[in-house]
Amino acid sequence: MLGQRVALPSLAAKGVWDAIVIGGGITGAGILLEAARRGHKVLLLEQKDFSWGTSSRSSKMVHGGLRYIAQGDVRLTRHALQERERLLSELPDLVVRMPYIFPIRRGRFPGRWPMTFILKLYDALAGIRDHRWMSLAELKQAYPALNPRGLRGAMRYTDALTDDSRLVMRVLQEASLEGATARNYTEVQSIKSHGQVHELVARDAESGERIVLQARQVFNATGLWADRLSGSPPVVRPQRGTHLFVAASRLPVRDCLTILHPDDRRPVFVFPWKGQTCIGTTDIDHREDIEDEPHCTPAEVDYLLKVANSEMPDLHLRRDDVLATMAGVRPIIASGKGRDPSKERRDHLVWQANGVISVSGGKLTTFRQIALDALKAAGLIDARAHREAHQGRHLRCFRHALPSPQGLNDPLQGPAGGAALQAQVAWILTHEMVMHLDDLLLRRLRLGLLCDDAGESLLNTLKPMCQMQLGWDDARWQGECARYRELIARSYR
Ligand SMILES: Cc1cc2nc3c(=O)[nH]c(=O)nc-3n(C[C@H](O)[C@H](O)[C@H](O)COP(=O)(O)OP(=O)(O)OC[C@H]3O[C@@H](n4cnc5c(N)ncnc54)[C@H](O)[C@@H]3O)c2cc1C
């Protein structure tokens, strides 16, 4: 299991690693797991916290992506649906099936029959049959606040929901149980290739200590940052997507509502997540420095409130209903055709330059398949093993049971309190390599997104636990609180 960080010199003392994976998002975690389970000596290095990048800022959907099928991308949809079904069966506490409701309005595309056709294909690709027409009466009973203008009923189908950051932790734990090592707050600054062996300069972001590590294979799984280490011309087009979190009491939904924005007809999701309601996402070119924590603009907040208010006008959602905002930047593989951000393909790309295998783009859902493609490019699996693993529905991805505390992973359960919260925190501090208070509150527990005070009122409960288990003195605790408050104000409000 992951625990406390291994000291940098002991990583160097292990000699030449079979592979070093750079980047602790879902892509890097997936590569680490698939390499470790094949018996390779592997190490993952993450410059900040695990899942700090795009992988904690997604729409949290484990899905085929209905709009990709509508765009004719059947291959991506089929692969994603195959993985969705696998994750639903292997991680039932973390990936849950979710009803999606798509209201149909008179004179608006897509209508009932095109949607029925698409959903038949969608379900067939997943090997299930789980869609149906919802009558107007049924829809109105479930969602009385829906704008009645032209409403005819809805298509109901199912997809899945998760907690993206906890999924990354789960994959890292599995990799660790397969013998892999992972270390956060460790930046790879450079890679030099010497024939069969690569030398990486790694820097501890906490102490500033630098060390040279050696590996036979290097995977650059840094997503948005992949161009910096790939040694090849840039391919990544950064696109920002923002979500809003609103109290469930102000915007109560049991299912994932898919609604079309009145300005540009883009689909926006309104869904229950960890006891609150999430609205997202926007899709715009991100022109800011990718070193900075992303944040949303007031225009993005207005855009998302507008679609919610146009679909449910009586709720009168306002800016002060927003508990938190969450901006994420998607590493899109640029088509170079100057397409509208929403029209760019969501495929991943694996490419090789100077012996470094780079991987970027893709989806949270397809992490296992992306990992297999990367291992094949590195020659760690051959074409046959790749094909079999790609198709192999019978092969389990998660083989180890993890006794994590109840409710911690559940994407639909709200924050715990009292003894249940203490049990979750004790587990996290022991097993999940927390280095800063924001690791705990934003990515392990998600309280920074879900509480109107970002978890401030829980700090007194957390203080003795962090001090005892992490050895933080009063000055360190004060510094951590200040760092957290500053971060919340800058990027999450
Ligand atoms: C708004 C939005 C919504 C989305 N919704 C969904 C969805 O619902 N379902 C879905 O399947 N997918 C979704 N996606 C896509 C999905 O989130 C991404 O494809 C996925 O998270 C990318 O993971 P990654 O590991 O490649 O990148 P990241 O998670 O960004 O990980 C890369 C990591 O590399 C680290 N790094 C960078 N440079 C270095 C270095 N020099 N040394 C060490 N570490 C380094 C970074 O700190 C970062 O943590 C969404 C994306 C966005 C933006």
The ligand as an SDF file (V2000), in Angstrom:
LIG
                    3D

 53 58  0  0  0  0  0  0  0  0999 V2000
  -13.6350   19.7510  -17.6030 C   0  0  0  0  0  0  0  0  0  0  0  0
  -13.2500   18.3280  -17.8990 C   0  0  0  0  0  0  0  0  0  0  0  0
  -14.2020   17.3270  -17.8100 C   0  0  0  0  0  0  0  0  0  0  0  0
  -13.8470   15.9930  -18.0950 C   0  0  0  0  0  0  0  0  0  0  0  0
  -14.7790   15.0310  -17.8970 N   0  0  0  0  0  0  0  0  0  0  0  0
  -14.4520   13.7320  -18.1050 C   0  0  0  0  0  0  0  0  0  0  0  0
  -15.4000   12.7280  -17.8020 C   0  0  0  0  0  0  0  0  0  0  0  0
  -16.4910   13.0030  -17.3110 O   0  0  0  0  0  0  0  0  0  0  0  0
  -15.0490   11.4440  -18.0450 N   0  0  0  0  0  0  0  0  0  0  0  0
  -13.8370   11.1110  -18.5680 C   0  0  0  0  0  0  0  0  0  0  0  0
  -13.6180    9.9190  -18.7940 O   0  0  0  0  0  0  0  0  0  0  0  0
  -12.8930   12.0470  -18.8260 N   0  0  0  0  0  0  0  0  0  0  0  0
  -13.1760   13.3470  -18.5970 C   0  0  0  0  0  0  0  0  0  0  0  0
  -12.2460   14.3290  -18.8160 N   0  0  0  0  0  0  0  0  0  0  0  0
  -10.9290   13.9530  -19.3240 C   0  0  0  0  0  0  0  0  0  0  0  0
  -10.0360   13.4430  -18.2030 C   0  0  0  0  0  0  0  0  0  0  0  0
  -10.2140   14.1840  -17.0340 O   0  0  0  0  0  0  0  0  0  0  0  0
   -8.5780   13.5310  -18.6630 C   0  0  0  0  0  0  0  0  0  0  0  0
   -8.4390   12.8750  -19.8900 O   0  0  0  0  0  0  0  0  0  0  0  0
   -7.6290   12.8620  -17.6650 C   0  0  0  0  0  0  0  0  0  0  0  0
   -7.8720   13.2950  -16.3520 O   0  0  0  0  0  0  0  0  0  0  0  0
   -6.1920   13.1580  -18.0540 C   0  0  0  0  0  0  0  0  0  0  0  0
   -5.3740   12.5040  -17.1260 O   0  0  0  0  0  0  0  0  0  0  0  0
   -3.7930   12.6000  -17.2210 P   0  0  0  0  0  0  0  0  0  0  0  0
   -3.2530   11.6900  -16.1930 O   0  0  0  0  0  0  0  0  0  0  0  0
   -3.3810   12.3640  -18.6290 O   0  0  0  0  0  0  0  0  0  0  0  0
   -3.4590   14.1030  -16.9060 O   0  0  0  0  0  0  0  0  0  0  0  0
   -3.3680   14.7990  -15.4650 P   0  0  0  0  0  0  0  0  0  0  0  0
   -4.4130   14.3330  -14.5500 O   0  0  0  0  0  0  0  0  0  0  0  0
   -3.2910   16.2580  -15.6990 O   0  0  0  0  0  0  0  0  0  0  0  0
   -1.9980   14.2730  -14.8880 O   0  0  0  0  0  0  0  0  0  0  0  0
   -0.7640   14.7360  -15.3510 C   0  0  0  0  0  0  0  0  0  0  0  0
    0.1000   14.9750  -14.1360 C   0  0  0  0  0  0  0  0  0  0  0  0
    1.4420   15.1820  -14.5460 O   0  0  0  0  0  0  0  0  0  0  0  0
    2.0480   16.0190  -13.5650 C   0  0  0  0  0  0  0  0  0  0  0  0
    3.2780   16.5780  -14.1000 N   0  0  0  0  0  0  0  0  0  0  0  0
    3.4120   17.5200  -15.0650 C   0  0  0  0  0  0  0  0  0  0  0  0
    4.7190   17.7780  -15.2930 N   0  0  0  0  0  0  0  0  0  0  0  0
    5.4200   16.9860  -14.4430 C   0  0  0  0  0  0  0  0  0  0  0  0
    6.8120   16.8130  -14.2040 C   0  0  0  0  0  0  0  0  0  0  0  0
    7.7470   17.5060  -14.8860 N   0  0  0  0  0  0  0  0  0  0  0  0
    7.2110   15.9320  -13.2490 N   0  0  0  0  0  0  0  0  0  0  0  0
    6.2860   15.2240  -12.5480 C   0  0  0  0  0  0  0  0  0  0  0  0
    4.9400   15.3650  -12.7520 N   0  0  0  0  0  0  0  0  0  0  0  0
    4.5250   16.2240  -13.6900 C   0  0  0  0  0  0  0  0  0  0  0  0
    0.9660   17.0380  -13.2900 C   0  0  0  0  0  0  0  0  0  0  0  0
    1.1550   17.6960  -12.0540 O   0  0  0  0  0  0  0  0  0  0  0  0
   -0.3060   16.1990  -13.3490 C   0  0  0  0  0  0  0  0  0  0  0  0
   -0.7500   15.8100  -12.0570 O   0  0  0  0  0  0  0  0  0  0  0  0
  -12.5370   15.6690  -18.5040 C   0  0  0  0  0  0  0  0  0  0  0  0
  -11.5780   16.6830  -18.5870 C   0  0  0  0  0  0  0  0  0  0  0  0
  -11.9240   17.9940  -18.2710 C   0  0  0  0  0  0  0  0  0  0  0  0
  -10.9040   19.0710  -18.3000 C   0  0  0  0  0  0  0  0  0  0  0  0
  1  2  1  0
  2  3  1  0
  2 52  2  0
  3  4  2  0
  4  5  1  0
  4 50  1  0
  5  6  2  0
  6  7  1  0
  6 13  1  0
  7  8  2  0
  7  9  1  0
  9 10  1  0
 10 11  2  0
 10 12  1  0
 12 13  2  0
 13 14  1  0
 14 15  1  0
 14 50  1  0
 15 16  1  0
 16 17  1  0
 16 18  1  0
 18 19  1  0
 18 20  1  0
 20 21  1  0
 20 22  1  0
 22 23  1  0
 23 24  1  0
 24 25  2  0
 24 26  1  0
 24 27  1  0
 27 28  1  0
 28 29  2  0
 28 30  1  0
 28 31  1  0
 31 32  1  0
 32 33  1  0
 33 34  1  0
 33 48  1  0
 34 35  1  0
 35 36  1  0
 35 46  1  0
 36 37  1  0
 36 45  1  0
 37 38  2  0
 38 39  1  0
 39 40  1  0
 39 45  2  0
 40 41  1  0
 40 42  2  0
 42 43  1  0
 43 44  2  0
 44 45  1  0
 46 47  1  0
 46 48  1  0
 48 49  1  0
 50 51  2  0
 51 52  1  0
 52 53  1  0
M  END
$$$$
